[in-house]
């Protein structure tokens, strides 16, 4: 029995590079780092760079006021270009056959951060505070409320793999016959919890991040959203394969040997029915932390050698956390569309302790293969590899 193929019927993205798919793509392939020029003050007084949205989303309309949060503003901003395709899917298949699976790590907790001081001062929560806004299921439920999609609806929260794992969960719903179309992806917005949390872990850089450089010293955090409508009908980009693993090596540090990462990549290749040599470009997780980059460089070199073009795009967007996997899957889709590698923007000073990868640090490098891959590695040893194909 032939396995059901799953395609990207429609897609959108917004982050520090731009407010929509085309503006994000234009800035991405130009190597634009200007989105990391802003800063945000930490509780210890430092002001590191952050990848704030290039265009702040509008407030929610009055009919959706009870859903108000900055995260849901970004959800609606990203969702709006997809609405015609979603409406067509609901009309064709029925609302119960269209689902929503969204990845996030913080949801609307920023609204709680602003409400808590008022509660501490007054003893009551503000009238406009809604606890449900920072529940992890809120973005998915919000999409259901906006679109009328009434199929399976849930969120995935596995730290930095959330957005990619949501996409895979959505693909499984279609392959299993439970849905005919699914709205999926990831959305995460800046908040004090994540910024100060990563600072406590000594993971935040006070400079723009520098993946795989000998001078790398940590991450930047960024806003981001990338949403897709997945369906069975043939389209230009297909979800070709994926692999997942959980090595549970450490709460926040990767397994230095990268066995779990290698397992996820191997499963993705097998699922897609391709060999390592068939992958034309790899979007690396590339956080610019000492440990993550060291692990990833070893695993990537071991499986692909030093010739496959690859890059980390986090030096342009910051780490979008729960939206990183879907945002970088969007970058892979853009690379397939343009037949070009997103540039690896760094200082060019390679770490002599790392194997030498083919980091695509030249603007406009052509990559014309049919298959490309994005890799995501999260806290707790959660690993994800996602392969997209151009049809």
N, C-alpha and C positions, 0 to 999 in steps of 0.2 A: 504494500500500500504506500503510495507516494505521500510524503510529508507535506502538510499545508504550508506554502510559502507565505511570509508576512512582509508587507511593503510599507514604506513611509508614504502615506497618501498626502500629507500636508505637514508643514513644519514651521516653527518660528523660534526666535531667540532674542534675548536682550541681556546685556551685561555692560561692563565698563567699556567695551568696544563700540557699542551702538545700541539703538532702540528697536531694530528689526533685522530680519534675516539678511537683507542686502547690505545695510550699513555695517552690521557686524562682520560680514564676509569681507567687505572692502577694507575695513580697518585691520582685520586679522591678517590678510595676505600682504598688507603694507607694513606689517610689523609695528603697529602703532601702540606705544606704551603710555600714551598721554592719559589713559584712564586710570593709571596708578599714581597720578600726581596729587590726589587728595590725601588727607590724613585724618585720623581720628584719635582722640586722647584716650589713653588707657588709665586704669585706676592707679597705676604707679607713676603717672605723669608723662610717660613717653607718648610720642605721636607718630606711630608707624604709618606707612602708606597703606591705603585701602583701595580696592577696585570698586568704587561706587558707580551705580548705574549712570550711563551717559545722559539719560533723560529720565527725570523722576516721574513715576506713573501718576496719573490723575487720581483724585479721591474717588471712591466708589459712588455710583449713582444712588439716589435716595432709596430706591427699591431694594438695594443691597446693603443699606447702612448697618444692619446688625452684623454683617460680615466684615466690618471695617478693620483692617490691619495693613501695614505696609506690605507684608508678604502677599496678602490677597490682592492688593493693588497691582503687584507685579504679576500675579497669576492672571488677573483679568486683562492686563496689558498684553501678555503673551497669548492669551486665549482668543482675543478678539479677531486676529487674522484667520484663525481656524474655524470660526463660527459657521461660515457658509458650508464648509465641508462637513462639519459635525451635524448641522441641521439636515443636510442631504442624507447623511448616514442614518440618522434617526428616522427620517421620512421613509427611507428605503427598507431598513431592517426592523424598525420599531425601537422604542426607547429602551426596552429591557435587554436589547442585544448590543447596546453601546455602553461600554464601561469607562471607568476612570481609575488610573493607578499612577500616583504621583510620589516622587521621592523628595524628602526634605529632612533636614536635621534640626532646624530651629522653629519651623512653622512661624506663627505670629508672636513669638515670645517677646519681641521688642515692645509690643503693646503692654505686656505685663511689667516690663522694666520701667515704663513711664508711669504706670498706675500704682506700683508698689509704694513709692515714696509718699504719694497722696494718701494711701491707706494707712501708712505708718504715722502720718501727721494727723489725720482726721478720724481714724478708726473705722472708716467705711470706704468701700471701693467706689470709684467714680461711676456715675450713672451710665457712662458709655462703655464701661469695661465689661467684656464678655470672656469668661474663662475659656470657653470652647475655642477661641481664636488661637490659642497657643497649643492646643492639642495637635498631635502629629497627623491625625486624620483630617484636619480642617481643610487643607488645600484641595483634597479629592472631593470632600463633601461640597465645597464651594463650587467646584466645576460642575458637579451634578445639579446644584441649585441654579447655576447660570444657564446651563445648556438643556436641562431636562433629561440628560442621559440617566437611565435608571437601571443599568446593568451592574455587575460587580463594581464596588467602589471602595478603595482602600489606599492607604499610604504605606510606603516602604521607608524605613529609617535605619540605615546601616552605615551611618557616617558618610565617608567620602565616596562610597559606591552606590549610594541611595538612588541617584537619578538613573544610572545605567541598569541597576537591578529592577527598578520600576519598569523600564522599557522591556526587559526580559520577561517580567511577570505579565505585562500586557501581551507580549507575543505568545506566551503560553496560553492565555485565555482564548486567543484566536485559534491557535493550533488545536486546542482541546475541544473546540466547538462551543464553548460557553459564550463567546462574543463574536460578532461580525466586525466590529471596529472598537478601538479603545483609544481614549485620550490619555497620553502618558508623557513622562519626562520628569523634570525636577525643578524646584523653585526654592531658593534660599536667599534671605536678605540679611544684611549686616546687623549685628546686635552686640551689646556689651558682653553678654554671656560667652559667646565664642571668642571674641577678641581677647578678653581678659583670661579666659580659660587657656587658650593657646599660649598666651604670655606667661602664665604660671608654669607651663610645660617647657618654657625657654625655647619655643618654636617660632616666635614672631621675629621677623627681621625689621630693623629700623630703616632699611634701605629697600629699594625695589628688588624683588627676589631675583636670584641668579642661578637657575637650575643647572646642575652638573658642573658648575665652575669650582675650581679649587677655593674660590673665595665665598662660596655659598654659606649662608648663615641663618636660613629660616624662610618661612612663608610670609606672604601677604594674604589677607582675607578679602573676599570680594562678594558683591551682590551677583546674582545670576538667575536666569530662568531660560529653559529650553523645553518647548512642548511639541509633541508630535501626535498626529492621528495615524494609528496603524490600522491596516486593513488587509484583506486577502487579494483585492484587485491589483493587478500588475501596475507598477509605477517605476520611476527611474531608479530608486534606491531600495534595496531589499535588506532586511535583517538576516544576514547569512548564517551567523553562528555565534555562540557564546559559551563561556566557561566560567564556573564559579567554584570557589573553595574557601575554606576557613581554617587556617592553621593554628589560630589561637595561641600564637607564640608569646605575645605580650600585649598588655592593654593598649599601649600607644606606639610601640616600636615594632618594625617589621622583622620577620625572620631573616637574619643576615644572609642565609643561604638561598632564600627566595624559593623554597620548595613549593609553598602554597601558590605563589605567583606563577611559577612554571606549570603547575598542575592546571590552573585556570586557563592559561594560554594554550596548553596542549589540548584541553577539552574544547576550547573554542575552534581551534584548527580542525579537530576531528569532526565537530558538529557541522562546520561549514564544508567539510570535504575537500580541504585544501592543504597544501604544504606550507612550511614557513617561507619558502622562496616565492610563493604566490602573493605574499603580502607586500603591497607597493609602498605603504607608508604606515607608521605607527605613531599615534598620539600618546606620548608617555605621560604617566601620572606626574612625574617631575616636580615635586613640591619645593625643591631647593633646600631641604633639610639634609644634614650630613648622612643620616642613616637610610632614609628612603631612597635617595639618589644612588647611594652605594649599592643597595640591594637591587634596584631596578636596572642599573647599568650592567651588573653581572648577569642577571637573568636574561636581559634582552640580548646581550652579546652571546651568551651560551646558546640561545635558541635561534638567533637570526644572524649572528656574525656582525661584522662591522660595516656592511654595505647597505643595509636597508635604511632608507631615509626615515628619520624620526625627529620629533621635536616635543618640547614641553611648551604649552601655550600659557601657562600660569604667570609668566612674566609680563603678560599683556592684560590679563583679566583679574589676577589674584586667584586664590583658591576659593571656588564657589561652593565648597563643602557638599551639601546634599544635592546641589545642582551641577556639581563638577562633572559627574559621569554623563549626564544628558547633554550638558553644554559642550563637552568635548566630543561626544558622539555627533553633535551638530557640526562641529569643526571638521570631523571626518567626512560627513556628508557633503560639506562645502568643498573639501579637497577632492572628493570624487567628481563633483560637478565641474570644478574648475581645472581638474587634472594638474593640481599644483600643491606643493607641501606648505602648510602653515609654517612660517619661519620660527626658528629657535632663537629668541632674542636674549643675548647674554653678553658677558664681557669678553668672551673668546678665550679665557684662560682655563684650559682643560686641567682637570685633577689628574695628576700622574698616577694616582692609586686606583683609578677607575679604568676599565677597558675602554678603548676608543670606539665610541659609536659614531655613526654617520649622522651627526646633528645637522639638520638642514638650516644652517644659519645664514644662507644666502637668499635674499628676497627673490621670489619668482622661480624657485627650483621646480622643474616639471616632474610629475610622477603620474604615469599613465596606466597603471595596472587596474584591474577590475576590483581587487579586494584591498581593504584598508582596515586597520584595527585601532581601537582605543583601549587603554588599560587603566584600571582604577584600583588603588590599594587603600584600605581603610583601617581605622583603629580596630583592635581585636583580631587582627590577622584576616580580615575579610577581603577577598581578592576577586576581581572581575575583569574579564576580557570580552570585548564585544567586536564582532567583525561585521562590517557593512559591505555590500557589493553593489556595483553599478551595473544595471541591466542593459 
